[in-house]
Structure formats: C-alpha cells, structure tokens
C-alpha cells in the first residue's frame, strides 16, 4: 500500500508512533547510561572507597592504642592508670576489628589487585608483631615494671609502630590512586555516554524532522492543489482538468471538486445561452420603444415650443400692460411730486427774499458798528494827545487810550470783514432767488407734460389688457394639449426605460457568465 492511499489519520498516527519509538529508544539508552554510571559509583563506594575507609580506621585505632599504652607506662596515679588501661583495652579490639573488616572487604571485592593484597598482608604481619609488643608493654606497666616497659617501648614498640603506620599510609595512598583512576575512568565513560546520547539525540531529531517534513508534505501538497483549484473557480476559471491520484481524504476532496467543476461548467453554459437569448429579445424591444419614444418626444417638443411661445407672448403682453399701468402710476405720482415741488420752490423764493432783506439790514447794522469804531478810534487818538500834554500825570490815561484805540481798530477791521462777507451773501441770495424763480416756472411746465403722458399710458394699458385676455385663452388650450402629449411621452419613455433596463441587465448577466472560462464537457 502506498503512502498516498493511507488516510490522514493513519499517516499522523504512524508518524507519532515512529517519534514515540525514537523517544523510547533515546530514553532506553539514557537509562542504560545512568544504570552503568550508578553501578560504577556503587562499585566505587563498596570497593576502593570502603577499603580506604577501613584502612583509615586501622590506622586510627592503632594510634589510639599506642598513645594509651605510652600513657599507661608514664602515669603513676591509680586513677590515671585505670583510665589509660581502659583506653588500651578498648583500642586493641578496635584494631583487630578494623583489620578483620579490611580483610573481609578485600576478600569480597572483585577489583582487588596483587598490590592491594600485598599491602594488606604487610599491614596484617606488622600488626601481629606490634600487637604482641603492645600486650607485653601493657603487662609490664601493670605489673609495675616501668623501666622494662619503657625499654621495650623504645627498642621494639616505636620502630614497629612506625612500620605499621607506614604500611597503612601506603595502603591508603594506593587506594586513593585507584580512586583517582576510577574517577578518570568514570569521566571518560561519562564523556563517551554523553557523545553517544548527543549522537543518538541528533539522529532522533533529524529522523523526526524528516518524518515530520514527509508527513507535512503528504498532507499539505494535496491541500495546496485543492486551494489552487478553489481559487481558480473563485476567479471564474472552470477549465481546470482535475486529476485524482490518491485515495485519502484529500483525494476524496479532489474528486468532489472535480464533480463540482463539471456541474458548474454545465450550469454556466446553460445560463450563458439563456442570457444571450434574453439580451437579443430585450434589445429588439428597446429599439422599437426607442423609435416610438423619439417620435413622441419630437411631437411633445413641438407642442412645448408652441406653448412656450404662447406663454412668452402672454407674459410679454401682460408685462407690457403691467408696465403701462406702472408707468401711469409713476406719471401720476411724478405729477403730484412736481406740483409739490412747485409749491416748495415758491416757498423757497419767498424765503430767499426774506433772507435778502435780512442780509441788507445786517449790512446796515455792520455799517453803524463800523462808524462807531471809527469815532471811538478818533476819540482815543484825541485822548492820547491830551494825555501826552498832561505829561507824567496823564501817562496812565495815555496807556488806556492806546488800548481803547487798538480795540477800536480791531473792531473796525472785523466790521469791515463781516460787511464784505454779508455783501457777498446778499449777492448770492439774490442770484439764488432768480434761479429758484426759473425752477418754479420749469416745474409748472413738467406738471403739464406729466399729465399728458398719464393720459396716453392709460390708453395703452386698456389695449394691452384686451390682448392679454385673448392670448391667455389660446395659451390655455395649447397647455392642455401639451400636457396630454407629455403624459404619452412619459409612458413611452417608461416603456423604453424598462426595455433598456432589461437589455442592460441581460448584457451584464452575459458579461458575468462570460467571465467563466469553460472547457468541453463530454456527453
């Protein structure tokens, strides 16, 4: 069975199963590596590490025993002797127990070397010798033979103890060397396991990626084909040849798309034929209605022009009558205004005469003021002369006379200026009075002319009203005929518009259906 024939669910389950198997393989290798590391660590703890610890116990117990034996020889108090005796009795079996345990560990271990056994045999031999010497020294010390005990200690105990300590130190140093070698071996094994795990993990990742890519391609490629086909149908392209070459879900989807494409081709072809027939029929109807609409519109247009001309003529005559009536009213109003203007001008003439008389009286008064100023000037001059004759007594009066003279001169000058201005005003008033008189005569002539114009405009108004009535009747009849023609034209236009709309919609339907690209469908 090919991969393309498997269901998508089966493909996914198969892919996940392979990935799970890879994960299990990596986990198994990891557990194996951890188990090996744990075994090596356990061997270290139960092997070299245990023997090193037991050798350290032997050395410590031997030191405690030697110190207690030495103190037992040196102390003299009964209490101290009892304490040191108890220490010797406790340390001596500790040494035997540690040596026995070390022997048992060596005997049970599988990684013991000849060097390890020879060092242990040396410790056992020296310990047997030292134990005998220590027991003898303790016996002599307890028997009160201090000097003999000290002699035996110096001659035999000290060299033997040094040899025992050296043997235990050599054994401990050898086990430490073995420990370092075991650590190096463990590190090398860890490095190897790590590289193995990295290689296996990398291979697992690559396999998983390759499998994932294969599964993704197997799922997405046919889906992409389906998307391309669906987009082609959405864009109106129904000419695609859909080939179904697989039996999974995507193959079934392609088969369904193929059947849908064939159905759409058949349906669109039928719709296209129907749309073309509707377009042809609606085009003929629209053409006939268009001709009828054109003729009706021409007739309506002629009637509209006639009605418009009659209305324009009626409007013109009516406007002329209205203008004539308005002109008559304006002429009458102008006559009234001209009459009022004549009366006003007459009053202005009278007022100008009064102003002229008043100006003459003011000129006379100014002349009197000028004479008074002249006489005052003469009197002031005489007073100044008399003051000059009076000498020093008339100086003040002379000053006053001088000021009065100056004032008289200024009054005379002002009176002259006012007299000149009033004289000019009198001349202008007289001229204005003559002009106003002429204006009054002209206004009377205008009033008579306006009256004649008013009579003529009244006659024109009467004639225009009669013409307006006759033309209005004709215009009413033409307007009624135009309305009926407009209604007929509107009906024809609605029919033509409906036919044109049908033709346009049929054309749009043909264009929409024409956007589909069809292929030949076998019968």
C-alpha positions, 0 to 999 in steps of 0.5 A: 500500500502506498503512502498516498492511499493511507488516510490522514489519520493513519499517516499522523498516527504512524508518524507519532508512533515512529517519534514515540519509538525514537523517544523510547529508544533515546530514553532506553539508552539514557537509562542504560547510561545512568544504570552503568554510571550508578553501578560504577559509583556503587562499585566505587563506594563498596570497593576502593572507597570502603577499603580506604575507609577501613584502612583509615580506621586501622590506622586510627585505632592503632594510634589510639592504642599506642598513645594509651599504652605510652600513657599507661607506662608514664602515669603513676596515679591509680586513677590515671592508670585505670583510665589509660588501661581502659583506653588500651583495652578498648583500642586493641579490639578496635584494631583487630576489628578494623583489620578483620573488616579490611580483610573481609572487604578485600576478600569480597571485592572483585577489583582487588589487585596483587598490590592491594593484597600485598599491602594488606598482608604487610599491614596484617604481619606488622600488626601481629608483631606490634600487637604482641609488643603492645600486650607485653608493654601493657603487662609490664606497666601493670605489673609495675615494671616501668623501666622494662616497659619503657625499654621495650617501648623504645627498642621494639614498640616505636620502630614497629609502630612506625612500620605499621603506620607506614604500611597503612599510609601506603595502603591508603595512598594506593587506594586513593590512586585507584580512586583517582583512576576510577574517577578518570575512568568514570569521566571518560565513560561519562564523556563517551555516554554523553557523545553517544546520547548527543549522537543518538539525540541528533539522529532522533531529531533529524529522523523526526524532522524528516518524518515530520517534513514527509508527513507535512508534505503528504498532507499539505501538497494535496491541500495546496492543489485543492486551494489552487483549484478553489481559487481558480473557480473563485476567479471564474476559471472552470477549465481546470482538468482535475486529476485524482491520484490518491485515495485519502481524504484529500483525494476524496476532496479532489474528486468532489471538486472535480464533480463540482467543476463539471456541474458548474461548467454545465450550469454556466453554459446553460445560463450563458445561452439563456442570457444571450437569448434574453439580451437579443429579445430585450434589445429588439424591444428597446429599439422599437420603444426607442423609435416610438419614444423619439417620435413622441418626444419630437411631437411633445417638443413641438407642442412645448415650443408652441406653448412656450411661445404662447406663454412668452407672448402672454407674459410679454403682453401682460408685462407690457400692460403691467408696465403701462399701468406702472408707468401711469402710476409713476406719471401720476405720482411724478405729477403730484411730486412736481406740483409739490415741488412747485409749491416748495420752490415758491416757498423757497423764493419767498424765503430767499427774499426774506433772507435778502432783506435780512442780509441788507439790514445786517449790512446796515447794522455792520455799517453803524458798528463800523462808524462807531469804531471809527469815532471811538478810534478818533476819540482815543487818538484825541485822548492820547494827545491830551494825555501826552500834554498832561505829561507824567500825570496823564501817562496812565490815561495815555496807556488806556487810550492806546488800548481803547484805540487798538480795540477800536481798530480791531473792531473796525477791521472785523466790521469791515470783514463781516460787511464784505462777507454779508455783501457777498451773501446778499449777492448770492441770495439774490442770484439764488432767488432768480434761479429758484424763480426759473425752477418754479416756472420749469416745474409748472411746465413738467406738471403739464407734460406729466399729465399728458403722458398719464393720459396716453399710458392709460390708453395703452394699458386698456389695449394691452389688457384686451390682448392679454385676455385673448392670448391667455385663452389660446395659451390655455388650450395649447397647455392642455394639449401639451400636457396630454402629449407629455403624459404619452411621452412619459409612458413611452419613455417608461416603456423604453426605460424598462426595455433598456433596463432589461437589455442592460441587465441581460448584457451584464448577466452575459458579461458575468457568465462570460467571465467563466472560462469553460472547457468541453464537457463530454456527453 
